Amino acid sequence: MKTITLLFAFLPVLIFSQGKLKKKYRQNYTGTITAYEIKLGDTIRQVSPAKIRVQLTKDSLFLKIDRSTYSSGFQVSNFEKDKKYLKLEVKFSPNGLPETYILNKKTKTLIRKGILPSPDVELILEKD
């Protein structure tokens, strides 16, 4: 009985601590999505390069691509066994498609894994 009580006492702590990010990683990151092509039926469309900015807060990710802005909470997990990387999983409201971001803790760079056909983007920490 005591083990069940202890489990339920610590369960909220485990669940809610998963989405928190240490203060030193709560920064703004910027980069550029390179141009790419989309094939729609028989036609091929060119997508122009776009500026991208990601702001990480304690429990939210704010994404700005050109003039469009999105925000969502995220799940944090270790990506590698050596714990040099953090994996942030995000689902934005309108489409619900999951996006993955990889944070390199040593270099403080953020990789946005592109949803095909969009390419991956390396985002660099903004200097104040």
MOGI-V404157 format. One record per backbone hydrogen bond with DSSP energy under -0.5 kcal/mol. NH is the residue of the N-H (numbers start at 0). CO is the residue of the C=O. Records with the same first field share a line. If there is no record, write none. Layout:
NH->CO, CO
This chain:
4->0
5->1
6->2
7->3
8->4
9->5
10->6
11->7
13->9
14->10
15->11
16->12
17->13, 14
19->16
20->57
24->21
25->21, 22
26->24
28->53
29->123
30->51
32->49
33->31
35->46
37->44
39->37, 42
40->38
42->39
44->37, 42
46->35
47->45
49->32
51->30
52->63
53->28
54->61
55->26, 53
56->59
60->71
61->54
62->60, 69
63->52
64->67
65->50, 63
67->64
69->62
71->60
73->58
74->88
75->17
76->86
78->84
79->84
82->79
85->102
86->76
87->85, 100
88->74, 86
89->87, 98
90->72
91->96
92->70
95->91
98->89
99->112
100->87
101->110
102->85, 100
103->101, 108
104->83, 102
105->83
107->103
108->103
109->122
110->101
111->109, 120
112->99, 110
113->111
115->113
117->114
120->111
122->109, 120
123->29
124->107
125->27
